[in-house]
Amino acid sequence: MSDMQATDDKARLVEILREAERVGVISHYRPDGDAIGSTLALGLALRSLGKRITMWNEDGVPERYAFLEGANLVQCPPRSGPVEIDLLVCVDCGDPKRLGEAGMALLHTVPASANIDHHETNTRYAGTNYIVGGAASCSSVLVPVIDALGIPMSPAVAQALYVGLSTDTGSFQYGSTTAEDMRLAARLIECGVDVGDTNRRVYQEQPAGAFAVHREVLNNMVIEEDGQLVHYSMPAGKCAELGVGREETKDLVNIIRILRGARIAIIFEDLENGLIRVSLRSKDPRISVSMLAAQFGGGGHAMAAGIRMRGSLANCRESVLRAARESLKKLHE
């Protein structure tokens, strides 16, 4: 991967990774494939150098990624007490709040911290930051770091990186996918990734509960603005009613974003703790949902972003939809 987009010092990052003997790796809560893939890839790569590695995630590893080597080693971050590490590395996390309360506590107590990411809205919150804004995935950003450390690309590390790259490019379907991304995928396959088996596990094996959620979304989604805006709202208690956990609600926005003619797709989810989770996708490069999300304290990428808001589902929904309608209106001015 080219460093032309990088704004921070990779050499310094490599230096502190070499020096640290006890390293913690952490990513954002409600992790996706890139969060888990980059956590495992870096953790396993550094472990091969003989370093003592601890991997954390507030919500653990989703079932669909549990097949990856090292997934059983990912722990919930400690809520209290000292943690004996020299360096905490935050991967695929543009804002420290997304580490969760325990993760943020760790960040403020460790001797040194690093941040490796690809989100253009990254706040550069760590002691050392290596951010390649616009890269396809955090997993992509990790590859030159692993190479600079002189670590051979094992099949397990390659598979974790492939999952991160594949999921963050929509299985290489998003318009932002580049020839460089495809070359990286080819390299990872050459390092031992079984593409058929990996893709089957990630994309083609869903628990029965997921179908109940899909049916609920399709039956109750709302289409407006002449089909340009599509959204669905999951009220409090709906997961319990359907008999599913939060993991089955992770990618709901992808169910509705495929509607022909839709430019913006949004999922509103009442998390039942005073928070509303909002997932946004754009299918028009002229509409940045990252900029839309930033109006409400959220962030992400131009074509995929998220928000966590406080308030009622109805009020949060109307505020975000008003901004989405305004974005669509500007296209025709």
Buried (B, 14 or more C-beta within 10 A) or exposed (E): BEEEBBEBEBEBBBEBBEEBEBBBBBBBBBBBBBBBBBBBBBBBBBBBBEBBBBBBBBBBBBBBBEBBBBBEBBEEBEEEEEBEBBBBBBBBBBBBBBBBEBBBBBBEEBEBBBBBBBBBBBBEBBBBBBBBBEBBBBBBBBBBBBEBBEBEBBEBBBBBBBBBBBBBBBBEEBEBBBEEBBEBBEBBBEBBBEEEEBBEBBEEEEBEBBEBBBEBBEEEBEBEBEEBBBBBBBBEEBBEEBEBBBBBBBBBBBBBBEBEEBBBBBBBBBBEEEBBBBBBBBBBEEBBBBBBBBEBEBBBBBBBBBBBBEEEBEEBBEBBBEBBBEBBEEEEE
